[in-house]
Amino acid sequence: MVYVNPDIEEDDYIEQEFKSLAVSAGLQIAAETRQRRQNPDQTTFIGSGKAQELFAVVREMEVDVALFDCELTPLQQRNLEKLLQIKVIDRTQLILDIFAQRAHSREGVLQVELAQLLYLMPRLTGKGGALSRLGGGIGTRGPGETKLEIDRRRIRERIQHLQRELEEVKRQRHHQRASRRKLPFPAGAIVGYTNAGKSSLLNTLTGADAYVDDRLFATLDPTTRRVVLPDGWSVLLTDTVGFVDNLPTPLIAAFRSTLEEAQMADFLLHVIDLSSPHWELQRDAVETTLVELEADQKPTIVVFNKVDRVKDSVWLKQMLEETPHSVAISARKAQGLPPLMDRIVETVQGLLVSVEARLPYAETRLVAECYEYGRVLSADYEEEGIMLRAQVIPEIAAKIRAATK
């Protein structure tokens, strides 16, 4: 494993995370080395001297794969493979491999394959005319289409096919979201760093059976469940794919439809593993990704998770005081859930819209919806209709406006 972090203060965090990624991919770590460069070498990233040093380690340890904690260009990857005489995998390819193991839904499988092909396309190499075949038929005496060109053409065709399939899946997901939005429930998205405990929280709050494992990217496919709040209201909560520091751009693009759950939500639950010594860096990585998704302005509850592992209660109290809209819980042990539910209720109430309208008696069902999914301040049954004052979610407010036109 080759670490290329330029910031010495983040060495422990960066290296531990990359080790976790390797273990999650099912690899065994034989040796580790570090190369600290502010300006990567254009041909090998690490420079020829370091490459020769690495080659000696490869020969001595008899390793099969060299992992680089950076994003290598196709040229750098090819040159390193020639120098080291083994397969070279960069951070993007490693995460893609993990995603390929974890994806189970049709959308997830399609997204991973598309990301892999987009990654592979510029890395295709060949030997030019040596791989060519003679064209068939009269008048074809020169070299025909090379094997490399055939490979590229087939990959382009496959990419186009996957993009068409994903567009269809995207339409289906849009219809699913539209159907959910017809339900009179606010929608929340659970976001957070990978392995922060998002799926555990969803399971604890809803009794769902989302897959949970102590590995990075244990789950990729979003799960939506209904949560009944203490006052009888309900919300829909969706568990999203875990974020990671320096999430490769191709993965953000490939999983944008999944990450759109955060964009479409009315509010967010940002789950933070407070027991991690690097929780601040993980928090910042999530917030950066939310900015990229244009979801950073949504009402957000900060959920400090795994506090059963935090021994300093004074520091924990200080963190809660310094962090607006925060709660401390242990999703695994179901600790601290009442304050979290209260925060969700407060957040939902903040999403409500005040309405005052006279409804015709033919729209009595809307009054019932206001009682069930909002807060009715008064409902006076007058001769001209029902004079209603209530606080409701925007969808029901829109129905009331339409009924009184």
N, C-alpha and C positions, 0 to 999 in steps of 0.2 A: 504494500500500500504506500502510495506517495502522497504526502500532504503538501499543499502548495499555498497555504494561508500566509498572506503578507503581514498580518497583524499578530504579533507575539502574544498580546493579551488575550486573544481568543483561541489560542492553541488547544487547550484542554477541551473546550466546547466543540470546536470544529472537528478535532480528531476523534472524540468520543462518538459524535454523531455519524461520522463516516464509517467508523467501526460498526455501529449499529446497523447502518445501511447494508454493509457487507454481510453481516450475520443474517439480516432479514432476507437477503438474497440466497442464503444457504452456502455461503463461502467460508472457508477456513483461512485465517490470517496467518501467514508464515513469517512475514518480516515487514517492518515499517521503516520509512525514512521520510525526511522533511526537506523541502527545497523552498527557501524564502526568496521570492523575486517580486519586485515591484513591476518590472516590465518583462513579460514572458518572451523567451526566445522564439522567433517566428518559425523555426524549423522543427524544434523538439520541445518547446515550452520550457524545459528544465536546463537546457544547455548541453553541449557535447560532453563536457567533463563530468557532469552529474549523471548523464546517460551512461557513460562508461562505468562509473561507479555502481550504478544500478544493475548493469549487465553482469558485473561480478557477483552481486548478491543473488541475482536470478540463477546463475550457474551453480552457485554454492548451495542454495536452498532448494533447487530443482522445482521452482514454482511454475505454474501453468498460465497464470494470468497476472497482469500488472494493473492495479486500480489507481487511477489518478483523481484526486479530489478537486477537479476543475473541469472546464469545458474545453476539450481539445478541438482544434480545427482538423479537417480531414487530412491536410498535409502533415501536421504534427503527429497525428495518430499513425499514419502510414510510416513516417520516418522512425518513430519509436518502435513500431513492430519490426521494422528491418533491423534496427540496432539491437533490440532485446531478444529477437527471435522467438517471441511469445505473443499471445493475444494481449492487446491493450484496450482497456475499458475506461472511459471517463465517467464523471459524475452523472451526466445525463443518461448515458446508456445503462448505468447501474440502476438508476431509479426506474427507467423504462422496463428493465428486466423484473424488478419487484412488482411494478404495476401489472405486467403481463401475468405474473403468478397470482395476483390478488383479484383481478377483474373477473367477474362472474356474469353480470348482466350482459345482454346483447349490446347495449350502448357502451358499457365499459370495455368489452372486448374489441369493438370497432374502434373506439377512441385510442386504445393502446396500439393496435395494429397500424392505424394511421400515423400516430406519432413515431412509431418505429420506422416506417417506410420513409417518412419525411426526414428522419435522422440518417437513414441509410443512403438515400439518394445521392447526396454529394460525396459519399465515401466509396462509391463503386469505383473500382480500378480494374484495369485490364491491360493487355499487351498489344493493343492496337491491331495491326494487320495480322499478327500471329494468331489471333482468335477469329479471324474473318473466315467466312465460308464463301465459296463461289456461288454466284447467282445462277439460278436455273433458267432454262429457256434460251431461245435464239437471240443472239446479239448481246449476251452478257458474258464478257470475258474478264472483266475486272473483279476485284474483291467485292463481295456483297455486304450485307449488313453484318457488322461484327457482333460477337457474342455480347460484348459490353453494351452495344446499342440496343440489342434485343432485351437484355436485362433491364436497361433503363426504360425502354418502351413499355415493357410488361409492368414495371413498378409504377410508371405514370398512369397506365390504364387501371391498375389496382387502386391507386390513390383516388382517381376520379370515381371509381365504383364505390369506395368507402365513403367518400364525401357525399355522394348521392344517398347512400344508405343512412348516413348520419343526419342528413337533412330530413329524411323521412322520420327517423327517430326523434329528431328535434321537434318536428311538427306534432308527433304523438305526445311528447313531453309537454309541449305548449298547451295541447288540449287537456292533458291531465292537470296542469297548473290552473288552467281556466276553470276546470270542473271544481278544483279545490277552492278557487276564489269565489265560486258561487255559494259555497258553504259560508254561513255567517260566523266564521271563526277567524280571528287574527292568526297570521302565520309567522312563526319564528324559525330561525336557522341557528343550529349549534355549530359554531366555528371554533377553530383552535389549532394549535400545533399538533402534528401527528403524535399519537400516543399520550395526549393530554387527558384522555378519559371521556371523550365526547359520546362514544357509543355506550359506555357504562352509565353515563348520565341519562341518556335516552331510555335505556332499559330500566333504570331505577324509577324514573318519573312515570313511565307508561306501562311497565311490565312487558315491553317489547323483547324480542329475541335477537337484536342486532349482534352480529359476531364481535366478540371481544377477545383480544390477545395482546400480550405485552411485547408487541413488535411494532416497528414503524410501518405505517400504511397497512395496518391489519385489515381495514375495510376501505373500499373505494366507492361502492355503490350507495347512493343516498337512500335513507329510510325515513318515511314520514309516518308519524303516529299522533293521535289525539290525546291531549292532556287535559283532564278536568281540574279546574282550579278550585280553591277552597270555597269561593263564593258561588260556585255552581257554573260559572262561565267555563268556556273551553278554548283552547288554542291548538293549532297544529304545529308540531315541532319536527324539523327535518335535520337529521344528522348528515353532515357534509364530509367530503374527503379532507383528510388532514393536510395542513400546510407544512412547509418545511423551508428552512433558510435557503435562499438562492434557488427557489423552485425554478427549474429550467423553463425558458420561454416556450419551447414546443409543448411542454406538458400543460402549461397554463392555457395555451391555445387549444390543445386537444380536449382538455377537460372543462372548457369554458361552460358548456351546457350544464355540467354537473355543478360547477361553482356558481352558476346563475341562481341556484337556490338561495345563496346569500344576497344576490342582487334583488330577487323578487320578494324577499321576506319583509314583513312589517317591522320586525325587531330582531336583534341578534343576542345570542348567549355566547360570550367569548370565554371558553374554558381554558384555564391556565394551570399547568402543573406547578403548583407553588413549592413542591418538594424538590424540583430540579434546581441545581445550583446555577443554571443558565436560563431561568424562567424569563428574565427581562429581555434577553436576546430573542427568545422564542416569541414572546409577546410582540416585540417590535417587528419580527418577520411576518407575523399574522397581520398586523396593522398595515404593513407595507403592501401586502397582497390585497387587502381590502380596499386600499386606495386605488390599486390598479384595476380592481373590479368595480370601482365607483360605488362601493357599498359602505364607505367609512363614516357617512353622516347619519346612519340609521340609529335609532335608540338602541343602546347596548348595555346589557348587564354583564359585568365582569364576574366570572365564576372562578374563584380560587379553589382548585380541586386538590385532592390528596393531602388535605391539611392534617389528616391523622398521622402523617409522616413528619410534620413540622413540630419540632420540640420547643421552639421559642414562642410561647404564647404572647409575650409582650410585643415581639416583632410582628406577629400575625395581627394583633389588634391594631398596631400602628399602620400596617399595610391597608387594612380595611378603612381606617380613618382617612388615609391619604388618597384612596382610590374611590372616586365617585361611583355610585350605583354598583357596589361590589358586595359579594357574599362569600363566605368560606364554607366549603362542604367537603365531604368525602363520598363520592358517588358510589364507590365500592361498598362502603359500610352504611350508606344511606344516612349520613350525618349532615345536619345543617340544612335539611330540605325545607322546613317551614319558612325560614327567612327568604330562601330562594323563591318559593311560591308567592310570598308576599311581594317580592320585587317584581315578579312577572305580572301579578295583579295590578300593581302600580303602573307598570309600563303599558299594559293593555288599556287601563283607564286613560292614560295619556294619549292613546290613539283614538279615543272616542270623539265623535262629532256631536255638538249640541244641535238639536232640531226642535223647531216649534212649527206645527202645521195642523190644519183642520182636515182630517181624512174623511172621505165619504164612507158610509157604513159598509159599502161593498169591499173596502180594503181593511176590514177588521183583522185579517190575518197578519197585517203588518204590525198592528199593536201587539199581537201575541209574540211576534218575532222580537219586538223591542223588549218585552218582558223577559224573554228567554235568553237573548244574546246582547242585551244592553242594560241600561238603567232608566226606568220610566220615572220621571219626576212627577208627572200628573197626567191623567187621562179623563177628561170631562166629556160625558156623552150628552151632547147638545142636540137640538132639533136639526141644525144644519149639518151635523157630522160629529166626529170625535176630535176634540181639541187636545192635541198631544204635545207634551213637552218631554223630551227624552235625550239621553246621551247614548249614541249607538256607533257601531263601526261604519266607516265610509260607505261600504257596499249597501247597507240598509238605508243609510241617509240618502243615497242615490235613488233607491226604490221609492222612498217617501216623496222625494222631489218629483219623481216621474208620476206618482199617483195623484199629486195635487195640482198638476198643470191644467 
